[in-house]
Amino acid sequence: MHEIFEAFEIKEAKVEPIEIGIINQSFRLITPKESFFLQKINHHVFKDINGLMQNIELVTKHLANKFDKHCLKVPKIIPTIDKKLFFKDSLGDYWRVFELIEETHSFNHIVNEHIAFEAGKMLGKFIEGLSDFDSQKLVTTIPNFTNLQIRLNTFDDIVQKDNFNRLVSIQKELDFIQKYTQEMIQFDDLLKSKAIPKRVTHNDTKINNFLFDKKDNAVALIDFDTLMQGSVLFDFGDAMRSGLNTSQEDESNLENLTINMDIFKAYSKGFLSQVELTKEERDNLINAILFVSFMLGVRFLSDYLDRDRYFHTQYPFQNLYRCRVQFKVFELIVKQEKEMENILKNLS
């Protein structure tokens, strides 16, 4: 840490690991005067560190100039002693430091309708706040991140090889993918078409990336590594496929899994109160949840077949359970689609 402290002009600090996320390593730095958020960036996942950090600087400056800090708090990058946005150490690892957004907390699950409404409102503020930002300025940090066809091509290649003899356990999942692939490819084509506006999107909108104050009001959206040009539908779909699930993301007993329609209503109400969508975007909000659930399920299953190379696992079969949860969420949304459509219609 001495080398890192020197690079960022930090005289002395207590270092506390923070157990969040599965990509980067995170630490809290506590100094006598203030605290910072330190991360080692996973350069195996993010190949262009300079582009990644430039994305974050451009977007955070835009948001900071547009919003009062009491309305939306923005993580501020702490530059190195030589004014760079990150530091590469003698071992070839990359580090960055942010000001810590104090007196905030996060949730691992959407625990009630108030939290859902506040998170939806914050996502809407984020999207609308960047509506006048040129998304073409952003570097693509993970190519084809939301491209379903590419994900399916990877999946098919892994299935054909079956290097670890795991196909025997996934016939039901293979049947599910075959049943819905064409429908989801059509939605993928819609996202790539001119019918859906290209916006600045966050691309990782699960609830633990939202920060709340003491009154449980949302004050910030964090973790900007996947900031890219994309569709607001992906952000809404990702938030809802994770937020509606009343169980764990790796639930092994799918009978325990339901989706919470009150959460859907509250989140949608908060979101739509802040962002102006086109008719095409609004008409496809529910399809977006299906799409993200399907694609993430394919990704989890691909990783399971490839012996868990990408997503960190804590026990055998965890990625298979994660896949099954996503496909179950998909099935439950299909069953309740009419009710969800009525909710959105009444929010008009």
C-alpha positions in Angstrom: 0.0 0.0 0.0 3.0 2.4 0.5 3.5 2.7 -3.2 -0.2 3.4 -3.8 -0.4 6.0 -0.9 2.5 7.9 -2.4 0.9 7.9 -5.9 -2.3 9.5 -4.5 -0.6 11.7 -1.9 -2.2 9.9 1.0 0.0 10.4 4.1 -1.4 7.7 6.3 -4.6 5.6 6.4 -6.2 2.6 8.0 -7.1 0.1 5.2 -10.3 -1.9 5.5 -11.3 -4.5 2.9 -14.9 -4.1 1.5 -16.6 -7.2 0.5 -18.6 -6.0 -2.5 -18.8 -7.2 -6.1 -17.0 -10.0 -7.8 -14.9 -8.2 -10.3 -12.7 -5.5 -8.6 -11.1 -5.5 -5.1 -12.3 -2.7 -2.9 -11.0 -1.0 0.3 -12.0 1.8 2.6 -9.1 4.2 3.4 -9.6 6.0 6.7 -7.4 9.0 7.3 -7.4 11.4 10.3 -9.4 14.0 8.2 -11.4 12.0 5.7 -12.1 8.7 4.1 -11.6 7.3 0.6 -12.7 4.4 -1.6 -9.8 2.5 -3.1 -10.2 -0.2 -5.8 -7.9 -2.5 -7.7 -9.3 -2.6 -11.2 -9.6 -6.0 -12.8 -7.7 -5.4 -16.0 -8.4 -8.9 -17.2 -12.1 -7.9 -17.5 -11.5 -4.3 -18.4 -8.9 -4.1 -21.1 -8.8 -0.4 -21.7 -8.3 1.2 -18.2 -7.6 4.6 -19.7 -10.9 4.6 -21.6 -12.8 3.2 -18.6 -11.6 6.0 -16.4 -12.2 8.7 -19.0 -15.8 7.5 -19.3 -16.3 7.9 -15.5 -14.7 11.3 -15.5 -16.8 12.6 -18.4 -20.1 11.3 -16.9 -19.5 12.2 -13.3 -18.5 15.8 -14.2 -21.6 16.1 -16.4 -23.9 14.9 -13.6 -22.1 17.0 -10.9 -22.6 20.2 -13.0 -26.3 19.4 -13.6 -27.5 18.3 -10.1 -27.3 19.8 -6.7 -25.3 17.4 -4.5 -28.4 17.1 -2.2 -30.4 15.8 -5.1 -27.8 13.4 -6.6 -24.4 12.7 -5.1 -21.7 11.8 -7.6 -18.5 9.8 -6.8 -15.5 12.2 -7.3 -12.3 10.7 -8.7 -9.1 11.5 -6.7 -6.3 12.0 -9.2 -2.7 10.8 -8.7 0.1 13.1 -7.8 0.8 13.5 -11.5 -2.8 14.3 -12.3 -3.7 10.9 -13.8 -7.1 9.2 -13.2 -5.5 5.9 -12.1 -2.2 4.4 -11.0 -0.3 1.4 -12.4 1.9 -0.1 -9.7 5.2 -2.0 -10.1 3.4 -5.3 -10.3 1.3 -4.2 -13.3 -1.9 -3.7 -11.3 -4.2 -0.7 -11.7 -5.6 1.3 -8.8 -8.1 4.2 -8.5 -9.4 6.3 -5.6 -12.7 8.0 -5.1 -14.0 10.3 -2.4 -16.2 8.2 -0.1 -19.8 9.2 -0.1 -20.3 9.5 3.6 -23.3 8.6 5.8 -24.9 6.3 3.2 -25.7 2.6 3.1 -26.9 0.1 0.5 -29.2 -2.9 0.3 -28.7 -6.4 -1.1 -32.4 -6.8 -1.7 -35.3 -4.3 -2.4 -36.8 -4.7 1.1 -39.9 -2.6 0.6 -41.9 -0.4 -1.7 -40.2 2.8 -0.5 -36.8 1.5 -1.4 -38.1 0.4 -4.8 -39.7 3.8 -5.5 -36.5 5.6 -4.5 -34.2 3.4 -6.5 -36.5 3.7 -9.6 -36.5 7.5 -9.1 -32.7 7.6 -8.9 -32.3 5.5 -12.1 -34.7 7.8 -13.9 -32.7 10.8 -12.7 -29.4 9.2 -13.9 -30.8 8.4 -17.4 -32.6 11.8 -17.8 -29.6 13.7 -16.4 -27.5 12.3 -19.2 -30.0 12.7 -22.0 -28.1 15.8 -23.3 -24.7 14.0 -23.1 -23.3 12.6 -26.4 -23.1 8.9 -25.7 -20.7 8.4 -28.7 -18.0 10.0 -26.5 -17.9 6.9 -24.4 -15.5 4.1 -24.9 -17.0 0.6 -25.0 -15.5 -1.0 -21.8 -16.8 -4.5 -22.5 -17.5 -5.2 -26.2 -20.8 -6.9 -26.9 -21.8 -6.8 -23.2 -25.5 -6.6 -24.0 -25.3 -8.5 -27.4 -27.5 -11.6 -27.0 -26.5 -13.1 -30.3 -22.8 -13.1 -29.3 -23.7 -14.6 -25.9 -25.6 -17.4 -27.7 -22.7 -18.0 -30.1 -20.4 -18.4 -27.1 -22.9 -20.7 -25.4 -23.3 -22.9 -28.5 -19.5 -23.2 -28.8 -19.2 -24.3 -25.1 -22.0 -26.8 -25.6 -20.4 -28.3 -28.6 -17.1 -28.8 -26.8 -18.6 -29.9 -23.4 -15.0 -29.9 -22.1 -16.1 -30.8 -18.6 -18.9 -33.3 -19.2 -21.6 -31.2 -17.7 -24.2 -31.3 -20.4 -25.9 -34.3 -18.8 -27.3 -32.1 -16.0 -28.9 -29.3 -18.0 -31.4 -30.8 -20.5 -34.3 -28.8 -19.0 -32.3 -25.6 -19.4 -31.3 -26.5 -23.0 -35.0 -26.9 -23.8 -35.8 -23.6 -22.2 -33.2 -21.8 -24.3 -34.4 -23.4 -27.5 -38.0 -22.5 -26.8 -37.4 -18.7 -26.3 -34.3 -18.0 -28.4 -36.1 -16.7 -31.5 -38.3 -14.4 -29.5 -35.3 -13.0 -27.6 -33.2 -12.6 -30.7 -36.1 -10.4 -32.2 -35.9 -8.2 -29.1 -32.1 -8.1 -29.4 -32.6 -6.9 -33.0 -35.0 -4.2 -31.8 -32.4 -2.9 -29.3 -29.9 -2.6 -32.1 -32.3 -0.9 -34.4 -32.9 2.9 -34.8 -36.3 2.4 -33.2 -34.7 2.4 -29.8 -32.7 5.6 -28.9 -29.1 5.2 -28.0 -28.4 6.6 -24.5 -25.8 6.7 -21.8 -26.6 3.5 -19.8 -25.2 2.1 -16.6 -25.6 -1.6 -17.4 -25.4 -2.9 -13.8 -28.4 -1.6 -12.0 -28.9 -4.2 -9.2 -30.0 -2.6 -6.0 -26.6 -2.8 -4.2 -25.3 -0.1 -6.6 -27.7 2.5 -5.1 -26.8 4.4 -2.0 -29.3 5.6 0.5 -29.3 8.2 3.3 -30.4 7.8 6.9 -34.0 8.2 5.9 -33.6 5.5 3.2 -33.9 8.1 0.4 -31.7 7.2 -2.6 -28.9 9.7 -3.1 -26.5 8.1 -5.5 -26.0 5.5 -8.2 -22.4 4.1 -8.2 -20.1 1.6 -9.9 -19.7 3.2 -13.4 -17.4 0.6 -14.9 -20.0 -0.5 -17.5 -21.0 3.0 -18.6 -21.6 2.7 -22.3 -23.8 3.7 -25.1 -26.9 1.5 -25.0 -30.6 1.2 -24.3 -32.5 2.4 -21.2 -34.4 -0.9 -21.5 -31.4 -2.9 -20.5 -31.0 -0.8 -17.3 -34.7 -1.1 -16.4 -34.7 -4.8 -17.2 -31.6 -5.5 -15.1 -33.0 -3.6 -12.1 -36.3 -5.5 -12.3 -35.0 -9.0 -13.0 -33.0 -8.8 -9.8 -35.3 -6.6 -7.8 -38.6 -8.5 -8.2 -37.1 -11.8 -7.1 -38.2 -12.5 -3.5 -35.6 -15.2 -3.1 -31.8 -15.5 -3.4 -30.0 -15.2 -6.8 -28.7 -18.8 -6.3 -31.9 -20.3 -4.7 -31.7 -24.0 -5.1 -35.4 -24.6 -4.3 -37.3 -22.8 -7.0 -40.6 -23.3 -5.2 -39.4 -20.6 -2.8 -39.1 -18.0 -5.6 -41.9 -15.5 -6.4 -41.9 -12.0 -7.9 -43.2 -9.1 -6.0 -45.7 -7.0 -8.0 -45.8 -4.2 -5.4 -42.1 -3.7 -5.9 -42.6 -3.6 -9.7 -45.3 -0.9 -9.3 -43.3 1.2 -6.9 -40.1 1.0 -8.9 -41.8 1.7 -12.2 -43.6 4.7 -10.6 -40.4 6.2 -9.4 -38.6 5.5 -12.6 -41.3 6.9 -14.9 -41.6 10.0 -12.8 -38.1 11.1 -13.7 -37.4 10.0 -17.2 -39.0 10.8 -20.5 -39.3 7.6 -22.7 -40.3 7.2 -26.3 -43.4 5.1 -27.0 -41.3 2.2 -28.2 -39.2 2.2 -25.0 -42.3 2.3 -22.8 -44.1 -0.4 -24.7 -41.1 -2.7 -24.2 -40.3 -2.3 -20.5 -41.7 -5.8 -19.6 -40.0 -7.4 -22.6 -36.7 -5.8 -21.3 -37.0 -7.8 -18.0 -37.5 -11.0 -19.9 -34.6 -10.2 -22.2 -32.1 -9.5 -19.4 -33.3 -12.6 -17.4 -32.9 -14.8 -20.4 -29.4 -13.4 -21.4 -28.1 -13.6 -17.8 -29.4 -17.1 -17.5 -27.5 -18.1 -20.7 -24.3 -16.4 -19.3 -24.6 -18.3 -16.0 -25.2 -21.6 -17.8 -22.3 -21.0 -20.2 -20.0 -20.3 -17.2 -21.2 -23.5 -15.4 -20.5 -25.6 -18.5 -17.0 -24.0 -18.8 -16.3 -24.8 -15.1 -17.0 -21.4 -13.6 -14.3 -19.3 -15.2 -16.0 -15.8 -15.2 -18.5 -15.6 -12.3 -17.0 -16.2 -8.8 -18.6 -19.2 -7.1 -18.5 -20.3 -3.5 -19.7 -23.9 -4.0 -20.3 -26.4 -6.8 -23.4 -25.9 -9.0 -23.8 -22.2 -7.9 -23.8 -20.9 -11.5 -26.3 -23.6 -12.5 -28.6 -22.5 -9.6 -28.1 -18.9 -10.7 -29.2 -19.8 -14.2 -32.3 -21.6 -13.0 -33.3 -18.6 -10.9 -33.2 -16.3 -14.0 -35.2 -18.7 -16.1 -37.8 -19.1 -13.3 -38.1 -15.3 -13.0 -38.6 -15.3 -16.8 -41.4 -17.8 -16.5 -43.2 -16.0 -13.7 -43.1 -12.7 -15.6 -44.6 -14.4 -18.6 -47.5 -15.7 -16.4 -48.1 -12.2 -14.9 -47.4 -10.1 -17.9 -51.0 -8.9 -18.2 -51.0 -7.6 -14.6 -47.7 -5.8 -15.2 -49.1 -4.2 -18.4 -52.1 -2.9 -16.4 -49.8 -1.5 -13.8 -47.8 0.4 -16.4 -50.9 1.6 -18.1 -52.3 3.1 -14.9 -49.0 4.9 -14.4 -49.5 6.8 -17.6 
